Amino acid sequence: MNGKTFPQLTFTIQIFREGKQFVAYNPELDVSSCGSTLEKAKINIKDAISGFLKSAAKIGTLSEILEEAGYIYRRTRWVDPDLVSLDRMSVSV
């Protein structure tokens, strides 16, 4: 991990239904998972993000991925990006 520490990081999760499944999506990393219940979808997306980050660390791309996702390296640790707003809007097509 190039000597940089990776503390607990915060990620955005969007959860929606597709048929009988709950789909959980993380836009920062473009990672998704699903589950038969809301709680299972939350557990599965957490596992998917953790596995993705561990794999990225193993192959040496974790710093690049976090930077692209908006995380900032300050002094000796990574810091979550400042979330300014989370909103939904309708657009006519």
C-alpha positions in Angstrom: 0.0 0.0 0.0 3.0 2.3 -0.5 3.3 3.1 3.2 0.0 5.0 3.2 -2.6 4.1 5.8 -6.2 3.2 4.8 -8.6 3.9 7.7 -12.3 3.3 7.7 -13.5 5.1 4.6 -17.1 6.1 3.9 -18.8 5.3 0.6 -22.2 6.2 -1.0 -24.6 3.3 -1.5 -27.7 3.5 -3.7 -30.2 0.7 -3.2 -33.2 0.0 -5.5 -35.4 -2.9 -6.4 -35.1 -5.0 -9.5 -37.9 -7.5 -9.4 -37.6 -9.4 -6.2 -33.9 -8.5 -5.6 -32.5 -5.4 -3.9 -29.6 -4.0 -5.9 -26.9 -2.0 -4.0 -24.6 0.2 -6.0 -21.6 2.3 -5.0 -21.0 5.1 -7.6 -17.5 6.1 -6.3 -16.0 2.7 -7.2 -18.6 1.5 -9.7 -19.2 -1.6 -7.6 -22.6 -3.3 -7.2 -24.1 -6.3 -5.5 -27.6 -7.5 -4.6 -29.6 -9.5 -2.0 -33.0 -10.9 -1.4 -33.6 -8.4 1.4 -32.5 -4.8 2.0 -30.2 -6.0 4.8 -28.6 -8.7 2.7 -28.0 -6.2 -0.1 -26.2 -3.9 2.4 -24.1 -6.7 3.8 -23.2 -7.9 0.2 -22.3 -4.5 -1.0 -20.0 -4.0 2.0 -18.3 -7.3 1.2 -18.0 -6.4 -2.5 -16.4 -3.0 -1.7 -14.1 -4.6 0.8 -13.0 -7.3 -1.7 -12.6 -4.8 -4.5 -10.3 -2.6 -2.3 -8.3 -5.5 -1.0 -7.7 -6.7 -4.6 -6.7 -3.2 -5.7 -4.3 -3.0 -2.8 -2.8 -6.4 -3.7 -2.1 -5.4 -7.3 -0.9 -1.9 -6.4 -3.7 0.3 -7.8 -5.6 1.3 -4.6 -4.2 4.8 -4.3 -5.0 5.5 -7.9 -8.6 4.2 -7.5 -9.2 6.2 -4.3 -7.8 9.4 -6.0 -10.1 8.9 -9.0 -13.1 8.4 -6.6 -12.4 11.8 -4.9 -10.6 10.6 -1.7 -7.7 12.8 -0.6 -4.4 11.7 0.9 -3.4 14.1 3.7 -0.2 13.7 5.7 -0.4 10.0 6.6 -3.9 8.9 5.8 -6.8 8.9 3.3 -9.7 11.3 3.9 -13.3 10.9 2.6 -14.3 13.5 0.0 -16.6 16.3 1.3 -20.2 15.4 0.3 -21.8 18.7 -0.6 -25.3 17.4 -1.6 -27.2 14.2 -2.3 -30.3 14.8 -4.2 -32.8 13.4 -6.8 -34.2 15.4 -9.7 -36.7 14.7 -12.5 -35.9 15.6 -16.1 -38.3 15.6 -19.0 -37.4 13.4 -22.0 
